[in-house]
């Protein structure tokens, strides 16, 4: 049920974020992708997926995840503009259009 899915999502997110904070973005990607699948309406999951995809060198996919995050919660645009984890997207016309 819903509670079990939330537990799985939380576990995957924790696993992913722990790896990411250790500088292991590539290893963090599979559990983060799974967390986003388990929580398709959670903007924060897609925001964090964008961060981890970018760190893993997946720029286009990062923008796709960020697009979904800000569609679900437009307030994340302001966060994205100042987020050092997304700084590598700065100056990219697609990113600038997304967060304005």
N, CA, C and O of each residue as an XYZ file, in Angstrom:
400
protein
N       0.810     -1.191      0.000
C       0.000      0.000      0.000
C       0.854      1.255      0.000
O       2.067      1.225     -0.205
N       0.175      2.338      0.235
C       0.796      3.653      0.183
C       1.916      3.827      1.206
O       2.956      4.412      0.903
N       1.698      3.321      2.407
C       2.705      3.462      3.457
C       3.985      2.688      3.117
O       5.096      3.169      3.338
N       3.803      1.494      2.583
C       4.959      0.687      2.183
C       5.746      1.400      1.083
O       6.976      1.444      1.113
N       5.016      1.960      0.108
C       5.674      2.669     -0.987
C       6.445      3.883     -0.445
O       7.559      4.166     -0.886
N       5.837      4.594      0.515
C       6.527      5.733      1.124
C       7.812      5.269      1.810
O       8.852      5.915      1.685
N       7.739      4.160      2.528
C       8.918      3.611      3.202
C      10.015      3.251      2.225
O      11.189      3.531      2.469
N       9.633      2.623      1.109
C      10.616      2.253      0.085
C      11.244      3.505     -0.534
O      12.455      3.567     -0.744
N      10.397      4.499     -0.822
C      10.882      5.743     -1.406
C      11.874      6.405     -0.461
O      12.935      6.862     -0.886
N      11.529      6.457      0.815
C      12.385      7.086      1.818
C      13.721      6.349      1.930
O      14.774      6.978      2.037
N      13.674      5.039      1.906
C      14.890      4.228      1.974
C      15.786      4.518      0.764
O      16.989      4.734      0.906
N      15.176      4.517     -0.427
C      15.943      4.780     -1.657
C      16.541      6.178     -1.635
O      17.704      6.369     -1.989
N      15.736      7.158     -1.215
C      16.235      8.528     -1.156
C      17.408      8.638     -0.189
O      18.428      9.244     -0.517
N      17.269      8.053      1.008
C      18.357      8.092      2.002
C      19.630      7.462      1.456
O      20.724      7.999      1.629
N      19.480      6.328      0.800
C      20.612      5.626      0.199
C      21.286      6.521     -0.839
O      22.507      6.682     -0.841
N      20.472      7.098     -1.716
C      20.989      7.953     -2.786
C      21.699      9.179     -2.219
O      22.809      9.508     -2.636
N      21.058      9.849     -1.272
C      21.625     11.092     -0.744
C      22.909     10.831      0.027
O      23.833     11.643     -0.020
N      22.979      9.705      0.738
C      24.204      9.344      1.448
C      25.361      9.162      0.454
O      26.460      9.673      0.670
N      25.102      8.438     -0.624
C      26.131      8.236     -1.654
C      26.529      9.569     -2.294
O      27.712      9.841     -2.498
N      25.532     10.389     -2.606
C      25.790     11.682     -3.237
C      26.683     12.563     -2.354
O      27.622     13.189     -2.845
N      26.388     12.607     -1.062
C      27.179     13.456     -0.165
C      28.604     12.929      0.010
O      29.486     13.662      0.457
N      28.830     11.669     -0.338
C      30.189     11.106     -0.319
C      30.882     11.306     -1.667
O      31.995     10.823     -1.875
N      30.220     12.018     -2.580
C      30.821     12.272     -3.897
C      30.631     11.127     -4.869
O      31.329     11.056     -5.880
N      29.700     10.229     -4.586
C      29.459      9.062     -5.437
C      28.144      9.220     -6.206
O      27.203      8.448     -6.023
N      28.105     10.239     -7.071
C      26.872     10.565     -7.786
C      26.417      9.438     -8.716
O      25.222      9.159     -8.814
N      27.352      8.801     -9.389
C      26.982      7.727    -10.313
C      26.319      6.578     -9.571
O      25.333      6.011    -10.041
N      26.864      6.239     -8.410
C      26.283      5.167     -7.589
C      24.949      5.598     -6.975
O      24.082      4.766     -6.710
N      24.796      6.902     -6.753
C      23.572      7.435     -6.141
C      22.408      7.469     -7.127
O      21.247      7.530     -6.723
N      22.720      7.430     -8.412
C      21.674      7.605     -9.413
C      20.609      6.507     -9.407
O      19.424      6.842     -9.403
N      20.959      5.207     -9.405
C      19.895      4.188     -9.427
C      18.899      4.284     -8.266
O      17.694      4.246     -8.514
N      19.351      4.408     -7.005
C      18.344      4.524     -5.949
C      17.531      5.821     -6.041
O      16.362      5.840     -5.655
N      18.136      6.905     -6.549
C      17.393      8.165     -6.678
C      16.344      8.050     -7.778
O      15.229      8.549     -7.628
N      16.694      7.400     -8.869
C      15.726      7.173     -9.956
C      14.543      6.360     -9.417
O      13.387      6.642     -9.732
N      14.853      5.346     -8.599
C      13.799      4.508     -8.032
C      12.915      5.307     -7.085
O      11.694      5.144     -7.086
N      13.523      6.168     -6.279
C      12.749      7.011     -5.356
C      11.765      7.884     -6.128
O      10.621      8.054     -5.707
N      12.205      8.436     -7.250
C      11.333      9.299     -8.054
C      10.181      8.502     -8.668
O       9.058      8.999     -8.753
N      10.455      7.276     -9.090
C       9.397      6.411     -9.630
C       8.361      6.104     -8.548
O       7.160      6.071     -8.817
N       8.840      5.878     -7.321
C       7.949      5.558     -6.208
C       7.148      6.766     -5.733
O       6.127      6.610     -5.063
N       7.605      7.968     -6.074
C       6.933      9.196     -5.626
C       6.738     10.148     -6.806
O       7.334     11.225     -6.839
N       5.907      9.756     -7.770
C       5.792     10.531     -9.016
C       5.184     11.927     -8.862
O       5.251     12.731     -9.791
N       4.595     12.222     -7.709
C       3.994     13.536     -7.488
C       4.743     14.350     -6.446
O       4.229     15.354     -5.952
N       5.957     13.922     -6.109
C       6.737     14.594     -5.074
C       7.790     15.499     -5.731
O       8.776     15.003     -6.276
N       7.585     16.818     -5.682
C       8.520     17.714     -6.360
C       9.942     17.638     -5.818
O      10.902     17.767     -6.577
N      10.084     17.430     -4.509
C      11.421     17.367     -3.926
C      12.214     16.165     -4.430
O      13.433     16.243     -4.589
N      11.524     15.056     -4.680
C      12.210     13.877     -5.230
C      12.801     14.206     -6.600
O      13.934     13.833     -6.904
N      12.021     14.906     -7.417
C      12.501     15.235     -8.762
C      13.580     16.310     -8.718
O      14.482     16.325     -9.556
N      13.488     17.198     -7.751
C      14.527     18.205     -7.575
C      15.857     17.522     -7.226
O      16.895     17.808     -7.823
N      15.798     16.622     -6.252
C      17.017     15.909     -5.859
C      17.521     15.017     -6.990
O      18.728     14.840     -7.153
N      16.608     14.463     -7.761
C      17.003     13.665     -8.930
C      17.753     14.551     -9.920
O      18.752     14.124    -10.499
N      17.281     15.779    -10.117
C      17.970     16.718    -11.016
C      19.395     16.978    -10.531
O      20.339     16.976    -11.321
N      19.541     17.202     -9.220
C      20.860     17.459     -8.633
C      21.797     16.268     -8.868
O      22.941     16.443     -9.288
N      21.305     15.070     -8.595
C      22.161     13.882     -8.705
C      22.453     13.546    -10.166
O      23.570     13.155    -10.502
N      21.458     13.698    -11.027
C      21.718     13.475    -12.459
C      22.797     14.431    -12.963
O      23.690     14.019    -13.703
N      22.721     15.690    -12.574
C      23.716     16.673    -13.009
C      25.105     16.283    -12.509
O      26.076     16.321    -13.264
N      25.194     15.912    -11.245
C      26.483     15.523    -10.665
C      27.049     14.278    -11.342
O      28.263     14.079    -11.378
N      26.157     13.441    -11.878
C      26.591     12.217    -12.568
C      26.853     12.467    -14.055
O      27.114     11.531    -14.811
N      26.783     13.727    -14.464
C      27.083     14.064    -15.852
C      25.914     13.918    -16.803
O      26.111     13.913    -18.019
N      24.707     13.798    -16.285
C      23.508     13.619    -17.115
C      22.743     14.939    -17.212
O      21.658     15.078    -16.648
N      23.306     15.890    -17.918
C      22.794     17.265    -17.985
C      21.364     17.356    -18.544
O      20.500     17.997    -17.946
N      21.128     16.723    -19.673
C      19.805     16.793    -20.314
C      18.748     16.173    -19.405
O      17.672     16.740    -19.216
N      19.062     15.005    -18.843
C      18.128     14.327    -17.942
C      17.923     15.129    -16.658
O      16.843     15.097    -16.067
N      18.960     15.845    -16.230
C      18.846     16.702    -15.061
C      17.802     17.791    -15.295
O      16.958     18.052    -14.438
N      17.870     18.417    -16.459
C      16.896     19.459    -16.796
C      15.480     18.894    -16.877
O      14.523     19.564    -16.490
N      15.343     17.665    -17.376
C      14.017     17.024    -17.442
C      13.444     16.856    -16.039
O      12.271     17.149    -15.806
N      14.265     16.385    -15.105
C      13.807     16.187    -13.729
C      13.471     17.525    -13.074
O      12.482     17.637    -12.349
N      14.297     18.534    -13.331
C      14.039     19.855    -12.759
C      12.750     20.441    -13.332
O      11.991     21.093    -12.616
N      12.505     20.211    -14.608
C      11.269     20.686    -15.242
C      10.051     20.095    -14.530
O       9.070     20.793    -14.274
N      10.127     18.804    -14.216
C       9.019     18.149    -13.512
C       8.877     18.704    -12.086
O       7.765     18.930    -11.610
N      10.004     18.916    -11.421
C       9.973     19.436    -10.046
C       9.294     20.802     -9.982
O       8.436     21.031     -9.130
N       9.676     21.709    -10.881
C       9.101     23.056    -10.817
C       7.665     23.086    -11.343
O       6.896     23.980    -10.988
N       7.299     22.119    -12.185
C       5.902     22.016    -12.612
C       5.033     21.604    -11.424
O       3.906     22.077    -11.279
N       5.558     20.727    -10.585
C       4.833     20.267     -9.399
C       4.844     21.314     -8.281
O       3.891     21.413     -7.508
N       5.924     22.092     -8.199
C       6.037     23.129     -7.168
C       6.850     24.305     -7.716
O       8.080     24.289     -7.654
N       6.169     25.324     -8.253
C       6.862     26.479     -8.841
C       7.790     27.217     -7.868
O       8.696     27.927     -8.306
N       7.580     27.062     -6.566
C       8.451     27.715     -5.580
C       9.885     27.202     -5.663
O      10.809     27.869     -5.197
N      10.079     26.014     -6.256
C      11.420     25.456     -6.374
C      12.278     26.214     -7.388
O      13.494     26.025     -7.422
N      11.669     27.066     -8.212
C      12.444     27.863     -9.172
C      13.455     28.735     -8.436
O      14.625     28.795     -8.815
N      13.002     29.406     -7.388
C      13.889     30.293     -6.623
C      15.007     29.498     -5.973
O      16.156     29.940     -5.955
N      14.682     28.330     -5.439
C      15.699     27.477     -4.816
C      16.742     27.062     -5.850
O      17.943     27.094     -5.581
N      16.270     26.671     -7.035
C      17.179     26.215     -8.092
C      18.137     27.318     -8.528
O      19.306     27.056     -8.811
N      17.639     28.553     -8.582
C      18.485     29.675     -9.014
C      19.701     29.852     -8.117
O      20.777     30.212     -8.596
N      19.543     29.601     -6.817
C      20.651     29.827     -5.895
C      21.350     28.574     -5.416
O      22.199     28.642     -4.527
N      21.009     27.431     -5.989
C      21.541     26.153     -5.490
C      22.898     25.856     -6.108
O      23.021     25.702     -7.323
N      23.921     25.778     -5.248
C      25.262     25.487     -5.763
C      25.332     24.120     -6.444
O      26.167     23.906     -7.324
N      24.453     23.189     -6.038
C      24.448     21.865     -6.666
C      23.939     21.909     -8.109
O      24.137     20.961     -8.870
N      23.284     23.010     -8.481
C      22.805     23.168     -9.860
C      23.562     24.270    -10.601
O      23.192     24.628    -11.719
N      24.607     24.804     -9.996
C      25.346     25.933    -10.572
C      25.888     25.629    -11.969
O      26.016     26.535    -12.793
N      26.206     24.371    -12.239
C      26.752     24.002    -13.554
C      25.751     24.239    -14.686
O      26.131     24.292    -15.855
N      24.463     24.382    -14.330
C      23.445     24.663    -15.346
C      23.316     26.156    -15.622
O      22.677     26.552    -16.597
N      23.914     26.986    -14.776
C      23.833     28.430    -14.937
C      24.295     28.863    -16.311
O      25.313     28.382    -16.809
N      23.556     29.768    -16.926
C      23.904     30.227    -18.267
C      23.296     29.388    -19.364
O      23.244     29.823    -20.514
N      22.828     28.183    -19.037
C      22.153     27.330    -20.021
C      20.780     27.939    -20.285
O      19.995     28.103    -19.351
N      20.470     28.281    -21.547
C      19.183     28.924    -21.839
C      17.970     28.116    -21.354
O      16.980     28.696    -20.907
N      18.041     26.802    -21.439
C      16.928     25.957    -20.988
C      16.739     26.088    -19.472
O      15.614     26.153    -18.977
N      17.854     26.124    -18.754
C      17.790     26.285    -17.294
C      17.272     27.668    -16.928
O      16.394     27.807    -16.077
N      17.822     28.690    -17.577
C      17.421     30.064    -17.266
C      15.930     30.269    -17.516
O      15.254     30.937    -16.734
N      15.421     29.699    -18.599
C      13.982     29.812    -18.906
C      13.149     29.093    -17.864
O      12.062     29.542    -17.500
N      13.665     27.977    -17.390
C      12.946     27.146    -16.427
C      12.815     27.807    -15.056
O      11.800     27.634    -14.380
N      13.822     28.553    -14.646
C      13.839     29.093    -13.275
C      13.488     30.574    -13.179
O      13.504     31.137    -12.085
N      13.171     31.213    -14.299
C      12.862     32.659    -14.221
C      11.491     32.927    -13.652
O      11.091     34.084    -13.525
